[in-house]
Amino acid sequence: MITLKIDGKTVEVPENTTVLRAAEAAGITIPTLCDHPDLTPYGGCRLCVVEVKGYRLPMASCALPVSQDMEVITENPALAEARRGILELLLSDYYDQGYEDGLGGSNELLHWAEHYHIDLEQAMAKQPRYRVDSDPNPFVWVDMNKCILCTRCIRACADVQGRFVWSLAARGAHTQVVAGAGTTMLDARCESCGACVAYCPTGALNNKMSLHLGAADRKVTTTCTYCGVGCQLELNVKDDKVIRVTSNSDAAVNGMRLCVKGRYGYDFIHHPDRLTQPQVRKYLLDGTPRPPGRGEWVTVDWDTALDLTAAKLSACRDIYGSNSLGILCSAKCLNEENYLFNKFARQVIGTNNIDHCARL
């Protein structure tokens, strides 16, 4: 363990911890844009500079490892002035087209610019450099006029997803983030998982499905229903309708990771064809012979639907034998639920005809 002082507060952290992480552990916030706990330290934005006793110049805290008896100052007039200069330089290439991106307070660049009392209208670029919505990806909105070259999208794609879609191209003032070798995202093997969107601090990459829908009224933490992994996600709800899905670094199973289905496959929730109550054929309720075309559907309660299902399964087993029935499990169920399906097939129905869609 290493003992150091941050803003006069004694902090003890493990060896090889960065000053930025040590400050977070002590409840001290150091501004940063390019850093994220999930990603490899980059030290690109320089917003997290701090003064260290014995060092001639301010140091980037995200890439500076702690040392014994180190003394760190995270905020003073000189550092504040340096950060204002950095933010003004970043904003000089930042252009906002004026569309509603729904980021609200999650635009980290604008958050810190307002924190340091920068006149956004004066500091921001006056004209765009790139085309808005410049990529045909069906889920990811690309507006590189808002890019500050923090490379969080590049590192998220490489470190988190292992797809290596994004990279830096050109040099100097012409440096820009591109997909592949200047191709579209899909041509660069993008899986549309949205990890780059989740880590982008400025809205240069955004969710195309939820653009213009505004900020959410509330967030509801739930578990994804698409498979048995158990990824947690946040449903962003506005006027009782899910308008976007975001990931949460505190999720025990997946952290910020989500697949394309978990992040963007939520429109089924409010689809007009979605069944929200069980239905059975009317002739089964009436006890009449099966009509041509099997008749109309009738909405019933769960007890009625389950009783009819149990009765039909029992009748098939008794008349045609247990091997006349088969059970197909689902990857949307928990492992425990699929285990119960196994018990139900073999011990209740009495058949080995059981399969699982994930095997196919």
N, C-alpha and C positions, 0 to 999 in steps of 0.2 A: 504493500500500500504506500502511496505517495501523499505527503501532507504539503499543502500550499495555501496561500491566502488569495482570495478573490474579493476585491472591494472591501478588504479588511476582515473578511469572514474566513475562518479556518475551515478548509475542506479536505477530506481524506477520500482518495479515489484509487482504484487499481492502477498499477503501472501500465504505460502505453495508452492511457486515456488522453484524449485531446482536451485542451483548455475549454473549448466550447461545450463538450459533454460534461466536463467537471462543473462548469457554471450551471448547466441545466440541472445537474444533481443537487446543486446548492440552492435551486430556485431562483437563479439569476438569468435573465433573458439577455442574450447578445443578438443583435439584429443579424440576419443572414438571408441570402437568397439562393445561392448555389448549393448550400448544404442540406442534407437530409439524413437522418439516422440510419436509414436503410442502404444508403449509397456510399460508394467510395469517396473519401474526401477529395475535393477538387481545388479549393482555394482560388476560384476564378473571379468572384464578384468583389471580394475584398471588403464587403460591408461589415464583416465580423472582426475587423482589426481591433486589437487591444494593446494597451501599453504594459510592458513587462519590465520590472526593475532590472537594470543592467543591460537592457537591449537598447540600441541606438534608435531604432525605428519601430513604429507599430507593427505588430505581427498578426497574421491571419489565424485566429483562434481555432478554426475548423481543422487546420493541418498542423497545429503546434502541439506536440506531446507535453504533458506536465512533467515537471522535475521537482525534486525535493526542495522545499523552502522557497519555491517560486512565489513571487508577489505580482499580482495582476490587477490592473485597473480596467474596467470594462466601459466606463462612461465618464467623460469630462468634456469641457468645452472644445478642446482640440480634437478629440475623437468625434464629437458631434459635428464639427465643421468638416472633418474629413468625410464623414458619411454623407453629409449633404452634398458635397462635391461629387462623390461616387454616384449618388442617386440622380443628380442632375445629368451626369454623363450618360447613365443608362436610359433616362427618360428622353434624352435628345434623339434617340433612334426609335422610341416607342410611339406608335401612332394608334389611336383609338378611333375606329370607324364610326362609333356611336351606336352600334347594335347592342341589344341587351343580352349579355352572355350568362347572366345568372350566377356569376361568381360571388357577388356581394363582397363581404369582408375577406374572402379567401384569396383575393388578388394580393399577393404578398408585396409586390412592388409598390402598388398604390397605398397599401397599408403603411409601409415604412416611409414613403414620401409624405404622407399626411402626418405621420408621427413627428417628422423632422421639419414640419411647417414649410413644405416646398409648394410653390404656386404651380399646380399641375398644368393649367392651361398655358402658362408661360414656358414651362420646361419641356413639354412634350413636343414631338416632331409635328411639323405643320402639314406634311403630305406623306402618303404611303410609299413604301419602297417595293412592296410585293402585292400580288393579287390576293384578295381575301377569298377564303374557301378555295385554296389552290390545289387541293387533292381530292380525287373522286371517292375516297374511302367512304363507305356508307354510314360509318359511325363516328369518325373522328373529324372534327372541324379544324382546319389548319389556317392560321392567320399569322404569318411570320413577321408582320409589322409589330407584333407585341413581343417578339422574341428578344431576350437579353443575353443570349448565348451562355446561359448558366450551365448547360449540358445535362441538366437533370433528366431530360427525356432520353438522352443518349445512354446515360448510366443506368436508368431504370430498365430500358430495353435490354441492355447487355447484362447487368448484374441481377435483375429480378426475373426477367422472362427468358434471357438467353437467346434472343432473336437477332440482335445486332442490326436493326432496321435503320436507325438514325446515325448520322455522322456529321462532322464538320467539313465544309468545303470552302475553297478559296482562302484568301489571306487578308490581313489588315482590315480596313473598313468594309471590305466586300465579304468577309467571313459570314457564312450562314449555315444553319442546320438543314440538311437535306436527307431524304430517304434514299437508301442505296447509293447509287452513283448518279443521283439526280433524277431518279425514276419516281413512279408513284409508290405509295406505301405498300399496296398489295403486290406490286411487282418486286418489291424488296423483301418479300416473305413475311409481311405483317400479318399477325393473327387477329388483329382488331381487338386485343384484350383491353385496351385503354389504359395500360400502365403509364404510358407517356403522358396521358391526360391527367391522371391522378397525381403525378409528381410535378407537373408544370406549375410554376408559381405565378404566372402572369395571364393565363388564358390564351396564349399563342396556340395551344392545343386544347380543344374543348370537345364536349359531347354534342354531336350534331343533332341528336334526337331531342335534346332539352334546351337548345338554343332559343332565345326569345321568350322563354316561359317564366323568367324571373326567378327570384329567390324563393326557397321553400319556407313554409310556415313552421315546419317541424321536421325532425329526423327520427325515424323509427328503426332501431337495430333489430335485425332478424337474421335467419339462416336461409341461405340459398336453397331452393327446392329442386335444382336441376340434377344433382347427383348426391352420392352418399358421403362426399368428402366433408361436408359441414362448414363450408366457408360462411363467415359472417359478413354482412353488408348493411349499409344504411339506406333505407328508403327515404328519399327526399319528397315530402308530401306538401302539396299546396291545394287548398280548397278540396281536401279529401281525395286527391288524385295524385298518384305517384308520377313525378315529373323527371326524376333522374335517380340513378343509383350511384352511391359513392362508397369507397372502401375506407377502412379504419385501421390504422397501424396497431391498435390495441387488440384486434381480432386474434384470438389464440391460435387458430388453425392456419389462416391465410395471410394475416397482416394486411398489407395494401394490395395483395395479389387477388385478381379476379379473372375469370375467363370471359370470352366474348358473350356467352350466354348469361353469366351471372351479372355482368355490368350493363348489358344492353338488351337482354331478352325479357324485359319487364312489361312490355305492352300487352301481354296476355291478361294481365290483372284486370284491365278495364275493357277487354274486348267484348263486343255485344253478343258473340256466340259462346262466351264462357258459361258453363253450367255452374250455378251456385247452390243448387238444391238437387237431390236425387230424383230421377225419373224412372218410371217403369211403364211397360206396355199396358194399355187399358184393359185388354182382354184377360191379363193375368189377375187384375183386381176383380173383374167381374166373374171370373171362373168360367168363361165361355171358350169355345174352340178358337184356335188361332185363325184370324181372318187373313185374306190375301194381303200381302205386303206387311203383315204383322201388326197393323193397326197403329193408332196414334199413341204418343207419349203423354203420360200424366205425371205431374209433379206430386211427390209424396214426402212424408217425413222419413228420417233415417231408419227408424225401427221397422216400418213397413217394408222399405227397400231391402234391408238386411234379412228380414224374415222370409221374403219371397226368394231371395238369392239362396239362403240356406235350404229352403224347401226344394228348389230346383236341383241343387247340387246333390242333395240326399237322394232325390228320385232318380237322377242319372246313375248314381253309384249303385243303388239297389237294383235297378232294372238292367243296366248294361255292364256293371262291374266297375271296380275302382279305376282300372286302367283306361276306361273310356274318358277320363278326365285328365287334364293337364294344368299345371300352374306355371305362369310366367311372372317372374319377379321383376322389380324395377330398380334401376340405379338411382332413382329419385328417393328411394326409401333408405332409412338408416340400416346399418349392418344388423342391428338388433331386430328390426322389422323383417328383414330378409331371412334371418334365422327363424323367426316365427312362421314365415311362409314355408320354410323347409319342414318344420314340425307339423304344420297344418297338412301339407301334402302327404307326408309319409305316415303320420300317426292318426290323423283324423280321416282324411280321404282314403289313405292306404295305397298310394301310388308313388312310383319313382319318376313319374313324368313331370319333372320340374326343371325349368331353365331360367336363365337370367340374361337380360338384354346386353349387359356389359361383356358377355362372353362372345358376342357376335362380332 
